[in-house]
Amino acid sequence: MFHILGGVMRFRVGDQEITAGTGDTVMAPKGVPHAFRVESTEGAHCLTIMQGSDFETMLRQASRTAERPNLPEAMAPSSEMIERLVAICAANKIDIVGPPV
């Protein structure tokens, strides 16, 4: 479940495409392919609620300690970054499906 706290996000849940803004909630059931993209230029914030620990474990394994208190500059992921994320997801029974939203 994604509850949008600020900004605009576009989701694909199964075959359905949904644009959601502040105050909206989008359901993306486990086992149903889903993806999202931040659409607002100022970014977006959402509260994500999930069942089970597989996604949280994946996030912990894919994360690194922050180098400073502010967010890093946005950048396109390298092929090595993508390969690492795909491997970590696979180890946690999470499938990466595409194409991106």
DSSP file (Angstrom, degrees, kcal/mol; ACC not computed):
  #  RESIDUE AA STRUCTURE BP1 BP2  ACC     N-H-->O    O-->H-N    N-H-->O    O-->H-N    TCO  KAPPA ALPHA  PHI   PSI    X-CA   Y-CA   Z-CA
    1    1 A M              0   0    0      0, 0.0    48,-2.6     0, 0.0     2,-0.5   0.000 360.0 360.0 360.0 134.2    0.0    0.0    0.0
    2    2 A F  E     -AB  26  48A   0     24,-2.8    24,-2.9    46,-0.2     2,-0.6  -0.979 360.0-169.4-118.6 120.5    1.3    3.5   -0.9
    3    3 A H  E     -AB  25  47A   0     44,-2.9    44,-2.9    -2,-0.5     2,-0.6  -0.956  22.4-134.8-110.0 118.3   -0.2    6.5    0.8
    4    4 A I  E     + B   0  46A   0     20,-2.8    19,-3.1    -2,-0.6    42,-0.3  -0.605  25.7 177.3 -80.0 117.0    0.9    9.7   -1.0
    5    5 A L  E    S-     0   0A   0     40,-2.3     2,-0.3    -2,-0.6    41,-0.2   0.732  70.3 -10.4 -88.4 -26.7    2.0   12.3    1.6
    6    6 A G  E    S+ B   0  45A   0     39,-1.7    39,-2.5    16,-0.1    -1,-0.3  -0.921 105.8  22.7-170.7 145.6    3.1   14.9   -1.0
    7    7 A G  S    S-     0   0    0     -2,-0.3    15,-0.6    37,-0.2     2,-0.4  -0.393  81.8 -69.5  92.0-171.1    3.7   15.2   -4.7
    8    8 A V  E     -C   21   0B   0     35,-0.4    31,-2.6    13,-0.2    32,-1.5  -0.988  42.3-177.1-129.1 134.3    2.4   13.1   -7.6
    9    9 A M  E     -CD  20  38B   0     11,-2.8    11,-3.2    -2,-0.4     2,-0.5  -0.964  16.5-144.5-130.1 147.3    3.3    9.5   -8.5
   10   10 A R  E     -CD  19  37B   0     27,-3.1    27,-2.2    -2,-0.3     2,-0.3  -0.947  21.7-169.6-112.3 133.6    2.3    7.3  -11.4
   11   11 A F  E     -CD  18  36B   0      7,-3.5     7,-2.7    -2,-0.5     2,-0.5  -0.879  19.2-157.7-120.7 149.6    1.7    3.6  -10.7
   12   12 A R  E     +CD  17  35B   0     23,-2.4    23,-2.1    -2,-0.3     2,-0.5  -0.987  15.9 178.6-121.9 119.9    1.2    0.5  -12.8
   13   13 A V  E >   -CD  16  34B   0      3,-2.7     3,-2.1    -2,-0.5     2,-0.4  -0.955  66.8 -47.4-122.9 108.4   -0.5   -2.3  -10.9
   14   14 A G  T 3  S-     0   0    0     19,-3.2    21,-0.0    -2,-0.5    14,-0.0  -0.548 124.0 -24.6  62.7-124.5   -1.0   -5.3  -13.1
   15   15 A D  T 3  S+     0   0    0     -2,-0.4     2,-0.4    -3,-0.1    -1,-0.3   0.392 119.4  99.1 -96.6   1.3   -2.6   -3.8  -16.3
   16   16 A Q  E <   -C   13   0B   0     -3,-2.1    -3,-2.7     2,-0.0     2,-0.5  -0.738  57.3-155.3 -96.5 135.7   -3.9   -0.7  -14.6
   17   17 A E  E     -C   12   0B   0     -2,-0.4     2,-0.4    -5,-0.2    -5,-0.2  -0.934  16.2-177.0-108.8 133.3   -2.2    2.7  -14.6
   18   18 A I  E     -C   11   0B   0     -7,-2.7    -7,-3.5    -2,-0.5     2,-0.5  -0.993  18.5-156.3-133.2 131.9   -3.0    5.1  -11.8
   19   19 A T  E     -C   10   0B   0     -2,-0.4     2,-0.4    -9,-0.2    -9,-0.2  -0.951  23.5-174.8-105.1 127.9   -1.9    8.7  -11.1
   20   20 A A  E     -C    9   0B   0    -11,-3.2   -11,-2.8    -2,-0.5     2,-0.2  -0.950   7.2-176.6-128.8 143.5   -2.0    9.5   -7.4
   21   21 A G  E >   -C    8   0B   0     -2,-0.4     3,-2.8   -13,-0.2   -17,-0.3  -0.631  48.9 -34.0-126.1-175.0   -1.4   12.8   -5.5
   22   22 A T  T 3  S+     0   0    0    -15,-0.6   -17,-0.2     1,-0.3    -1,-0.2  -0.111 128.5  15.7 -46.0 125.7   -1.4   14.0   -2.0
   23   23 A G  T 3  S+     0   0    0    -19,-3.1    -1,-0.3     1,-0.3     2,-0.1   0.211  97.9 120.7  93.0 -13.8   -3.9   12.2    0.2
   24   24 A D    <   -     0   0    0     -3,-2.8   -20,-2.8   -20,-0.1     2,-0.4  -0.488  48.2-152.4 -82.7 154.0   -4.4    9.3   -2.3
   25   25 A T  E     -A    3   0A   0    -22,-0.2     2,-0.4    -2,-0.1   -22,-0.2  -0.993   5.9-163.6-126.5 134.6   -3.8    5.7   -1.4
   26   26 A V  E     -A    2   0A   0    -24,-2.9   -24,-2.8    -2,-0.4     2,-0.5  -0.970   9.6-146.3-120.7 131.2   -2.8    3.0   -4.0
   27   27 A M        +     0   0    0     -2,-0.4    -2,-0.0   -26,-0.2   -24,-0.0  -0.837  18.3 175.0 -96.4 130.2   -3.0   -0.7   -3.4
   28   28 A A        -     0   0    0     -2,-0.5     3,-0.1     6,-0.1     6,-0.1  -0.781  25.1-145.8-132.5  86.8   -0.4   -2.9   -5.0
   29   29 A P    >   -     0   0    0      0, 0.0     3,-2.2     0, 0.0    21,-0.0  -0.179  24.8 -99.2 -60.9 143.5   -1.0   -6.5   -3.7
   30   30 A K  T 3  S+     0   0    0      1,-0.3    20,-0.0     3,-0.0     0, 0.0  -0.356 112.4  30.1 -56.3 135.9    2.0   -8.8   -3.2
   31   31 A G  T 3  S+     0   0    0      1,-0.2    -1,-0.3    -3,-0.1     0, 0.0   0.235  96.3 102.5  94.1 -13.7    2.3  -11.1   -6.2
   32   32 A V  S <  S-     0   0    0     -3,-2.2    -1,-0.2    -4,-0.1   -18,-0.0  -0.912  82.3-114.1-101.4 122.3    0.8   -8.6   -8.6
   33   33 A P        +     0   0    0      0, 0.0   -19,-3.2     0, 0.0     2,-0.3  -0.293  48.6 167.7 -55.9 133.3    3.5   -6.9  -10.8
   34   34 A H  E     +D   13   0B   0    -21,-0.2     2,-0.3    -6,-0.1   -21,-0.2  -0.992  16.3 174.7-149.4 154.5    3.7   -3.2   -9.9
   35   35 A A  E     -D   12   0B   0    -23,-2.1   -23,-2.4    -2,-0.3     2,-0.3  -0.961   9.5-159.0-151.5 162.5    5.9   -0.2  -10.5
   36   36 A F  E     -D   11   0B   0     -2,-0.3     2,-0.3   -25,-0.2    65,-0.2  -0.976   5.0-164.2-146.6 161.7    5.9    3.5   -9.8
   37   37 A R  E     -D   10   0B   0    -27,-2.2   -27,-3.1    -2,-0.3     2,-0.5  -0.990  27.0-121.0-145.5 136.2    7.5    6.7  -11.0
   38   38 A V  E     +D    9   0B   0     -2,-0.3   -29,-0.3   -29,-0.2     6,-0.1  -0.683  29.6 179.0 -77.3 125.5    7.6   10.1   -9.3
   39   39 A E        +     0   0    0    -31,-2.6     2,-0.2    -2,-0.5   -30,-0.2   0.715  49.7  90.1-101.4 -26.6    5.9   12.6  -11.7
   40   40 A S  S >  S-     0   0    0    -32,-1.5     3,-1.8     1,-0.1    -2,-0.0  -0.544  72.0-137.2 -80.0 137.5    6.1   15.9   -9.7
   41   41 A T  T 3  S+     0   0    0      1,-0.3    -1,-0.1    -2,-0.2     3,-0.1   0.768 103.9  57.1 -64.1 -25.7    9.3   18.0  -10.3
   42   42 A E  T 3  S-     0   0    0      1,-0.3    -1,-0.3     0, 0.0     2,-0.1   0.415 114.8-116.5 -85.1   3.5    9.6   18.7   -6.6
   43   43 A G    <   -     0   0    0     -3,-1.8   -35,-0.4   -35,-0.1    -1,-0.3  -0.418  28.5-104.2  91.5-171.9    9.7   15.0   -5.8
   44   44 A A        -     0   0    0    -37,-0.2     2,-0.4    -2,-0.1   -37,-0.2  -0.986  14.4-149.8-152.0 156.0    7.2   13.0   -3.8
   45   45 A H  E     +B    6   0A   0    -39,-2.5   -40,-2.3    -2,-0.3   -39,-1.7  -0.994  21.4 173.4-127.5 136.7    6.9   11.5   -0.3
   46   46 A C  E     -B    4   0A   0     -2,-0.4     2,-0.6   -42,-0.3   -42,-0.2  -0.993  31.0-130.3-142.6 152.5    4.8    8.4    0.4
   47   47 A L  E     -B    3   0A   0    -44,-2.9   -44,-2.9    -2,-0.3     2,-0.5  -0.898  28.0-158.8 -97.0 123.5    4.2    6.1    3.3
   48   48 A T  E     -B    2   0A   0     -2,-0.6     2,-0.5   -46,-0.2   -46,-0.2  -0.919   8.4-171.5-110.9 127.0    4.6    2.5    2.2
   49   49 A I        +     0   0    0    -48,-2.6     2,-0.3    -2,-0.5    -2,-0.0  -0.972  13.4 170.9-118.3 128.1    3.0   -0.3    4.2
   50   50 A M        -     0   0    0     -2,-0.5     2,-0.4     2,-0.1    -2,-0.0  -0.922  29.6-123.8-136.5 161.0    3.9   -3.9    3.3
   51   51 A Q  S    S+     0   0    0     -2,-0.3     4,-0.2     2,-0.0     3,-0.2  -0.862  74.3  16.4-105.1 137.7    3.3   -7.4    4.7
   52   52 A G  S    S-     0   0    0     -2,-0.4     4,-0.3     1,-0.1     3,-0.1  -0.051  81.4 -97.6  87.8 166.8    6.3   -9.7    5.4
   53   53 A S  S  > S+     0   0    0      1,-0.1     4,-2.8     2,-0.1     5,-0.2   0.455  93.6  95.3-102.7  -2.1    9.9   -8.9    5.8
   54   54 A D  H  > S+     0   0    0      1,-0.2     4,-2.0     2,-0.2    -1,-0.1   0.896  89.2  43.3 -61.3 -41.9   11.3   -9.7    2.4
   55   55 A F  H  > S+     0   0    0     -4,-0.2     4,-2.5     2,-0.2    -1,-0.2   0.922 115.1  48.9 -69.9 -43.3   11.1   -6.1    1.0
   56   56 A E  H  > S+     0   0    0     -4,-0.3     4,-2.3     2,-0.2    -2,-0.2   0.911 111.3  50.3 -61.9 -41.9   12.5   -4.6    4.2
   57   57 A T  H  X S+     0   0    0     -4,-2.8     4,-2.2     1,-0.2    -1,-0.2   0.917 110.0  50.7 -61.5 -43.3   15.4   -7.1    4.2
   58   58 A M  H  X S+     0   0    0     -4,-2.0     4,-2.1    -5,-0.2    -2,-0.2   0.923 109.6  50.4 -60.3 -45.1   16.0   -6.3    0.5
   59   59 A L  H  X S+     0   0    0     -4,-2.5     4,-1.2     1,-0.2    -1,-0.2   0.910 110.3  49.5 -60.5 -42.6   16.1   -2.5    1.3
   60   60 A R  H  < S+     0   0    0     -4,-2.3     3,-0.2     1,-0.2    -1,-0.2   0.902 112.8  47.0 -63.6 -40.5   18.6   -3.0    4.2
   61   61 A Q  H  < S+     0   0    0     -4,-2.2    -1,-0.2     1,-0.2    -2,-0.2   0.826 115.3  45.4 -70.9 -31.2   20.9   -5.1    2.0
   62   62 A A  H  < S+     0   0    0     -4,-2.1    -1,-0.2    -5,-0.2    -2,-0.2   0.602 100.5  89.6 -86.8 -12.4   20.7   -2.6   -0.9
   63   63 A S     <  -     0   0    0     -4,-1.2     2,-0.3    -3,-0.2    -3,-0.0  -0.318  54.9-163.5 -85.3 165.2   21.3    0.4    1.3
   64   64 A R        -     0   0    0     -2,-0.1     2,-0.1     0, 0.0     3,-0.1  -0.956  36.4 -83.0-140.7 161.2   24.5    2.1    2.4
   65   65 A T        -     0   0    0     -2,-0.3     2,-0.1     1,-0.1     0, 0.0  -0.397  52.2-107.3 -65.2 136.5   25.2    4.6    5.2
   66   66 A A        -     0   0    0      1,-0.1    -1,-0.1    -2,-0.1     5,-0.1  -0.394  18.2-153.1 -65.5 139.7   24.5    8.2    4.2
   67   67 A E  S    S+     0   0    0      1,-0.2    -1,-0.1     3,-0.1    -2,-0.1   0.695  79.1   3.8 -85.2 -21.2   27.6   10.4    3.6
   68   68 A R  S    S-     0   0    0      2,-0.3    -1,-0.2     1,-0.0     0, 0.0  -0.953  81.0-101.0-156.5 167.0   25.8   13.6    4.6
   69   69 A P  S    S+     0   0    0      0, 0.0     2,-0.2     0, 0.0    -3,-0.0   0.721  96.8  70.7 -73.1 -20.3   22.4   14.6    5.9
   70   70 A N  S    S-     0   0    0      1,-0.1    -2,-0.3    -3,-0.0    -3,-0.1  -0.528  93.9 -91.0 -95.2 165.3   20.9   15.8    2.6
   71   71 A L        -     0   0    0     -2,-0.2    -1,-0.1     1,-0.1     3,-0.1  -0.396  42.8-112.7 -71.3 147.3   19.9   13.6   -0.4
   72   72 A P        -     0   0    0      0, 0.0    -1,-0.1     0, 0.0     3,-0.1  -0.319  43.3 -84.1 -72.1 163.5   22.4   12.9   -3.1
   73   73 A E        -     0   0    0      1,-0.1     2,-0.1    -2,-0.0     0, 0.0  -0.385  52.5-101.0 -64.1 144.8   22.0   14.3   -6.6
   74   74 A A        +     0   0    0     -3,-0.1     2,-0.3    -2,-0.1    -1,-0.1  -0.412  51.8 169.0 -66.1 143.6   19.7   12.2   -8.9
   75   75 A M        -     0   0    0     -2,-0.1     3,-0.0    -3,-0.1    -1,-0.0  -0.990  39.5-100.3-153.7 155.7   21.6   10.0  -11.3
   76   76 A A        -     0   0    0     -2,-0.3     2,-0.1     1,-0.1     0, 0.0  -0.595  48.6-109.5 -75.3 139.4   21.0    7.2  -13.8
   77   77 A P        -     0   0    0      0, 0.0     2,-0.1     0, 0.0    -1,-0.1  -0.423  29.0-124.7 -70.9 145.1   22.0    3.8  -12.3
   78   78 A S     >  -     0   0    0     -2,-0.1     4,-2.2     1,-0.1     5,-0.2  -0.372  26.6-106.8 -78.7 165.7   25.1    2.1  -13.8
   79   79 A S  H  > S+     0   0    0      1,-0.2     4,-2.4     2,-0.2     5,-0.2   0.855 123.0  54.4 -62.9 -33.4   24.8   -1.4  -15.2
   80   80 A E  H  > S+     0   0    0      2,-0.2     4,-2.3     1,-0.2    -1,-0.2   0.899 107.0  50.1 -66.5 -40.0   26.7   -2.6  -12.1
   81   81 A M  H  > S+     0   0    0      2,-0.2     4,-2.3     1,-0.2    -2,-0.2   0.915 111.9  48.0 -63.5 -42.5   24.2   -0.9   -9.8
   82   82 A I  H  X S+     0   0    0     -4,-2.2     4,-2.7     2,-0.2    -2,-0.2   0.926 111.2  50.0 -64.6 -45.4   21.3   -2.6  -11.7
   83   83 A E  H  X S+     0   0    0     -4,-2.4     4,-2.2     1,-0.2    -1,-0.2   0.905 111.4  49.4 -59.9 -42.1   23.0   -6.0  -11.6
   84   84 A R  H  X S+     0   0    0     -4,-2.3     4,-2.5     2,-0.2    -1,-0.2   0.925 112.1  47.5 -63.5 -45.1   23.5   -5.7   -7.8
   85   85 A L  H  X S+     0   0    0     -4,-2.3     4,-2.8     1,-0.2     5,-0.2   0.917 111.0  50.8 -63.6 -43.4   19.9   -4.7   -7.2
   86   86 A V  H  X S+     0   0    0     -4,-2.7     4,-2.5     1,-0.2    -1,-0.2   0.910 112.0  48.1 -60.2 -42.4   18.6   -7.5   -9.3
   87   87 A A  H  X S+     0   0    0     -4,-2.2     4,-2.1     2,-0.2    -2,-0.2   0.912 112.4  47.9 -65.3 -43.3   20.8  -10.0   -7.4
   88   88 A I  H  X S+     0   0    0     -4,-2.5     4,-0.8     2,-0.2    -2,-0.2   0.919 113.1  48.7 -64.1 -43.1   19.7   -8.7   -4.0
   89   89 A C  H ><>S+     0   0    0     -4,-2.8     5,-2.6     1,-0.2     3,-1.1   0.935 109.8  51.4 -61.5 -46.4   16.0   -8.8   -5.0
   90   90 A A  H ><5S+     0   0    0     -4,-2.5     3,-1.6     1,-0.3    -1,-0.2   0.886 105.6  55.7 -58.9 -39.4   16.3  -12.3   -6.3
   91   91 A A  H 3<5S+     0   0    0     -4,-2.1    -1,-0.3     1,-0.3    -2,-0.2   0.735 111.0  45.6 -64.9 -21.3   17.9  -13.4   -3.0
   92   92 A N  T <<5S-     0   0    0     -3,-1.1    -1,-0.3    -4,-0.8    -2,-0.2   0.131 120.2-107.1-108.4  18.0   14.8  -12.0   -1.3
   93   93 A K  T < 5S+     0   0    0     -3,-1.6     2,-0.5     1,-0.2    -3,-0.2   0.842  76.1 136.1  61.2  37.0   12.3  -13.6   -3.7
   94   94 A I      < -     0   0    0     -5,-2.6     2,-0.4    -8,-0.1    -1,-0.2  -0.974  43.9-148.2-115.7 123.5   11.4  -10.2   -5.3
   95   95 A D        -     0   0    0     -2,-0.5     2,-0.6    -3,-0.1    -9,-0.0  -0.768   6.4-140.2 -94.3 133.3   11.2  -10.2   -9.1
   96   96 A I        -     0   0    0     -2,-0.4     2,-0.3   -10,-0.1   -10,-0.0  -0.824  28.3-176.5 -87.5 121.0   12.2   -7.1  -11.1
   97   97 A V        -     0   0    0     -2,-0.6   -63,-0.0   -63,-0.2     0, 0.0  -0.851  16.5 -73.3-117.7 156.5    9.7   -6.7  -13.9
   98   98 A G        +     0   0    0     -2,-0.3     3,-0.0     2,-0.1   -63,-0.0  -0.762  69.8  18.7-141.6-174.8    9.7   -4.2  -16.7
   99   99 A P  S    S-     0   0    0      0, 0.0    -2,-0.1     0, 0.0     0, 0.0   0.625  74.1-112.0 -76.0 168.2    9.6   -2.0  -18.6
  100  100 A P              0   0    0      0, 0.0   -63,-0.1     0, 0.0    -2,-0.1  -0.164 360.0 360.0 -60.2 159.9    9.8    0.9  -16.2
  101  101 A V              0   0    0    -65,-0.2   -64,-0.1   -91,-0.1    -3,-0.0   0.475 360.0 360.0 -68.9 360.0    6.7    3.2  -15.8
